[in-house]
Amino acid sequence: MNSFNVRDRFSLPRRRFLWLGASTCLATLTANCARNQQAANPESAIDFTTASWEEIVAAARGTTVNWAMWGGSDQTNRYADQWVGARLSSEYDVTLNRVPLNDTVEAVNKVIGEVQAGLTTGGNVDLIWINGENFRTMKQGNLLFGPFNDALPALQYYDRDNPAVTTDFGLPIEGYSAPYTGSYYVMVMDRARVTQAPQTFEELMTWAGKIPPLCLCGSTCV
């Protein structure tokens, strides 16, 4: 599962991150921007543990979030810049600044380095698209913001009993992340050779067991 991680840039005991999902992307980005506005204008500070979602959205207007993410996919970049960015701007008055990375660990290491240097406010990273071992590093290092996902309206559309939603690479999320994308397998068949496609995993395994193995050269092994 891919998730988002938002950098907390305010007066907190430690640097922390917030994860969000694709369907919750607009809303959760807005929550982080609200913290930016709070830092700039302490008089507008709100308590995020008790504030309503409407109050969080209102506090986020007019702010900017820096999103550090792997930049190797033009399709994903366009999605972030054009779809997410446009809706953040038009619906929430939030500006999205995508910061491309060669590898997600670049942003993770930057944050860890800033924390070790004692920088707890005004860091360079607001939001990270992150998963797997990087989430484990952040969670075990007590560098995550949360738990927060109960506050996200879009989480009602997820199966909260699904391990793919509640864990990341086997590590319990415990409210510190929300899903962004999932992985699916797509199979293509040649109807000239396969007249009836398997409909279940068991049928697929039975069908595959009847097919002669292929050599690396592409011919059938004997």
N, C-alpha and C positions, 0 to 999 in steps of 0.2 A: 504494500500500500504506500502510495505517495502522500505526503502531508506537507503543510506549511508550518513555518515557525516564525513568529514575529518577535523582534527584539524589543524588550522593554527599556525605554530610554529615560526613566524618571527616577526620583529619589526613592530607591528601594534598597533593601539590605544587600542584594546581590543582583548581577545581570541575569535576566531570565528571558525565556522565549515563549512565544505563543504559536501554536499550530492551528491551521484552519484548513477546511476542505473546499473543493471547487464550488459546491453549491452554497457554501457558507462564506465564500471568498470575499464577496463585496461587504458583507456585514462585519466580518471579523477584521478585515483591513480597516474598516471604519472605526472599530473599537480601539485599535492601536493608534490611529490618527488622533482620536480623542485624547489619548494620553499625551501626545505631542503638544496638543493645544493646551492641555493642563499644565505642562512644563513651562510653556511660554507665558501663560496667564494663570498664575496660581489662584486668582480670585474665582476662576471658572471651574476649579477642581471639583470633581465628583467622586463619590465612593463607588468603585466598580464592583464591589461585593454586594452592594444593595441597590445600585441604580437600575432603572428599567432600561430595556433595550432602546426605547424611544429617546431616553435621555442620553444614552451613549452615542446614538446616531447623530443627535443634535449637536453634541459636543465635538464631534469629529469634523464637522463642516469647515471648509477653508484650510484644511491641513494637507500635508504631503507625506507619503510613505515611500521609503526606498526598499525595493524588493530585489534581493540578491537571489539569483536563480541560474541554474545551468543554462547556457545559451546555445547549446549545440543543435537545437531543433528549431528550424525556421517556423514551422507550423505552431509550435508551442509559444514561440516569441510573439507571433502575430496574435494568437489568442490572448496573451497577456496584455499586449499593447493596445490592440484594437477592441477586443470584446470586454475584457475586464476593465481596462483603463477607461474606455468610453463610458461604461456604466457607472463606474465610481465617480467620474466627473459629472455626468448628467443627473444622476439620481442622488448622489451624496455630497457633491461639491468637494470631492477628495481627489488629489492629484497623485497618480501612480508613476513612480520613477523606477523602471526596471534596470537592474544592475547585472549585466551578464557575467557568468562565471565559467571558467574552463572545467572546474570541479567544485562541487558543493562544499567540500572540506575547506576550501579557501576561506569562505565566509565563516565557517565554524571556527577555524583556527584564529581568524581575526578577532572574533568575539572572545574566545578563550584568552588570547593575548591581552586584550583590553582589560578583562576582568582581573587577570593576574597583575596587571599594572595599576590596579586600583581604580580604573575608570568605571563608574557605575551610572553615569548619566551622559547624554549627548554622544553616544557611540555612532559608528558609521553604518550600522546595519539595523534596519527595522524589521524586515521580513525575509525569511529564508524558506525556499522550497527544499524540503529535507526529508530523509527517511532512513530506515534501517539502522546501521551502526552509528550514524551521526546522531540519531535520536537517542540511542543508548548512551552515547558520550554525554550529551546534554542532560539527560535525565539523571544519570548516575552522578554527574557533577553538580546537581542541584541548580541548574541553569535554565530551568523552564518556568514560564509563567503559567500559573494555574493552581488547581484545576479550573477549567473555564468552560468546557464544551456544553455544560447544562444550560448556559446562558444563550447559546446560539439557536435561533429559531429554526434554522434549516435542519438541525439534528433530528427533528421529528420525522424526517423522511428516511432515516437510516434504521436498520435493524440493530438495536443496541445489544442483542444477544449474539450477533455474528462476530466470531473471533477476528475476522478481517477488519472489523471496525473497532474492536476493543483492544487489539494487540498490534504491534508493529515489529516484524521479524521476531515474533515470539515474546516480546517485552510488553507487559501490560501498560496500556496508555494511561489509565487511571485519571481520565479527564484532562490530560495535558496535550491532547492532539485531536484533530478532526480530519476525516479523510479528504483527499484531494482528487485522486484518480485511482482506478483499479486496473488490473491486468486481465486480459481475456485471451484465450487461444482460439484462433480461427483456422478451420481445416477446409481444404479445397479438394474436391474429388474429380476424377476424370470419368464422366458418364459412359465413355466408350469402354471402360474397363470395370467400373463399379456401377451396377444397376440398382442396388439397394444400399443406402448409406446406413451405418450403425446409428442407432437412436439413443443408446445409453453407453456408459463407460464399460459395462460388462460386455455388451455386444461389440464394442470397439476392440477390446482385448481379445475376444474370441476370433473376430474377423482378422485382426493383425496376426494372430498365431497361425493362420492358414496361408499366409502369404510367404512365398519363398524369399529368403534374404537376398539383398542386392550387394554385389561386390562394389568396392570403391570406384571401379571403372564404369559402373552403371549397368553392367550385365548381371544376369541372375547367377548366383553361386550354385555350384553343384556338389 
